[in-house]
Amino acid sequence: MELVEIVAVVLAVLAVVLAVLVLRRRLLLRAGGAIDMSLRSAPAAMGRGWALGVGRYTADELQWFRTFAFSRRPSRVLPRSSLGVSNRRLPAGAEAWAVQSGSVIIECGTSSGGVVELAMSEDAMTGFLSWLESSPPGFGRPGLALG
């Protein structure tokens, strides 16, 4: 095989991989209750630790899928009963480059004592807060407080 043929094959494989990732993202977003959302599991230095993805609401949990993954299963599942919003802020410094443009960062405490940060648009944040607050009566959750 000549070098040109090898380069052509590599480019074709990369194009197929990119097409599969784009198709997967579109299918995830096409399902109801899905939004573009970045997630950071553990607060780190500003701008570090963020991963792009798609969030999808179900009745009792927020499922988060990495953008650059092939799995059909969510990378992270956040039960509604364990989430409580502790702070809301705009991206600062390098975070503005790590999350999608126009995002708001929401810090959520979990019932296990951990912290998860979610970055999403203002409109998506409104939907997220409505979903979080609309849990059925008696559905325990840590509480909401926007700072």
C-alpha positions in Angstrom: 0.0 0.0 0.0 1.2 3.4 -0.8 1.3 6.3 1.6 -1.6 8.0 -0.2 -3.8 5.0 0.2 -3.0 4.7 3.9 -3.8 8.3 4.4 -7.1 7.9 2.5 -8.1 4.9 4.6 -7.2 6.7 7.9 -9.3 9.7 6.8 -12.2 7.5 5.8 -12.1 5.8 9.2 -12.0 9.1 11.0 -14.9 10.4 8.9 -17.0 7.3 9.8 -16.2 7.7 13.5 -17.1 11.4 13.5 -20.4 10.6 11.6 -21.3 8.0 14.2 -20.6 10.4 17.1 -22.7 13.1 15.4 -25.6 10.7 14.7 -25.5 9.4 18.3 -25.7 13.0 19.7 -28.6 13.8 17.4 -30.5 10.7 18.4 -30.0 11.5 22.1 -31.1 15.1 21.6 -34.1 14.1 19.5 -35.6 12.1 22.4 -37.8 14.3 24.6 -36.2 15.9 27.6 -32.7 16.1 26.3 -30.3 19.1 26.4 -26.7 20.0 25.8 -24.9 19.9 29.1 -21.3 19.8 30.4 -20.5 18.0 33.7 -17.7 18.2 36.2 -17.8 15.5 39.0 -15.2 17.0 41.3 -14.5 20.7 41.6 -10.9 21.2 40.2 -8.8 24.1 39.1 -10.8 26.6 37.1 -11.5 25.2 33.6 -10.3 21.6 34.3 -12.4 18.5 34.6 -15.3 19.5 32.4 -16.7 17.0 29.9 -19.2 17.9 27.1 -22.3 15.8 26.9 -26.0 15.5 26.6 -28.4 15.4 29.6 -31.7 13.5 29.4 -34.5 13.7 31.9 -36.5 10.7 33.0 -39.2 10.6 35.7 -36.7 10.2 38.6 -33.2 10.8 37.3 -31.0 12.9 35.1 -29.0 10.7 32.7 -25.8 12.2 31.3 -24.1 10.9 28.2 -20.5 11.9 27.1 -20.4 13.5 23.7 -17.3 11.7 22.6 -18.3 8.1 23.6 -20.0 5.3 21.7 -21.9 3.8 24.7 -25.7 3.7 24.6 -25.7 3.8 28.4 -25.4 7.0 30.3 -21.9 7.8 31.7 -23.5 9.3 34.8 -26.9 8.9 36.4 -28.1 11.5 39.0 -31.2 10.6 40.9 -33.6 13.5 41.4 -34.1 12.6 45.0 -30.4 13.1 45.7 -29.8 16.5 44.0 -30.0 19.9 45.6 -28.8 23.1 44.0 -26.4 25.0 46.2 -25.1 27.7 43.9 -25.4 29.3 40.4 -22.6 31.2 38.7 -21.2 32.2 35.3 -18.1 30.5 34.0 -14.9 32.3 35.1 -11.5 32.4 33.4 -10.6 29.2 31.6 -14.0 27.7 32.3 -15.5 29.9 29.6 -13.4 27.9 27.1 -14.2 24.5 28.7 -18.0 24.8 28.6 -20.4 25.8 25.8 -20.8 29.4 25.0 -23.5 31.2 27.0 -23.6 28.5 29.8 -24.5 29.0 33.4 -22.8 26.7 36.0 -25.0 25.1 38.6 -23.4 23.5 41.6 -25.4 20.6 42.9 -24.9 18.8 46.2 -25.8 15.1 46.3 -27.2 13.2 49.2 -23.9 11.3 49.4 -22.1 14.5 50.2 -20.5 14.9 46.8 -20.6 17.9 44.5 -21.5 17.9 40.8 -21.3 20.9 38.6 -23.5 21.2 35.5 -23.1 23.8 32.8 -26.0 24.5 30.5 -27.8 27.4 28.8 -30.1 29.7 30.7 -33.2 28.1 29.1 -32.0 24.6 29.9 -31.3 25.7 33.5 -34.9 26.9 33.8 -36.1 23.5 32.6 -33.7 21.7 35.0 -34.9 23.7 38.0 -38.5 23.1 37.0 -37.8 19.3 36.7 -36.0 19.3 40.0 -38.8 21.2 41.8 -41.7 19.2 40.3 -41.0 16.0 42.1 -44.1 14.3 43.5 -45.2 15.0 47.1 -43.2 13.1 49.6 -40.3 12.7 47.2 -37.3 13.6 49.5 -34.5 15.7 48.2 -31.8 17.8 49.9 -33.5 21.1 49.0 -32.9 24.0 46.7 -31.1 27.3 47.3 -29.8 29.5 44.5 -27.0 31.8 45.6 
